[in-house]
Amino acid sequence: MRIRVKKKAGFKVNRIDSSSKIDDVLIKEDLLNPEEEQVHIYFRGEDSSGILNLDKSEVKRLIDSLTPMLNLVKKSKTF
């Protein structure tokens, strides 16, 4: 996984470009409040590590945007 982050610090912009591997994926479900479930993606590289926290709507948008691309790969033919 490649991570690119652009962070504004005062009058300059800091850019971070790093590669890492996904270490673990944790799905946190709440039985009392099912709308508040979250997905945590843990990643670790040589010089960086972190956690991506996604809520239910963000995961749904990610799946909706990736599904057509995955179907496109299945339909391709090699000549």
Secondary structure, 3 states (H helix, E strand, C coil): CEEEEEEEECCEEEEEEEECEEEEEEEECCCCCHHHCEEEEEEECCCCEEEEEEEHHHHHHHHHHHHHHHHHHHHCCCC
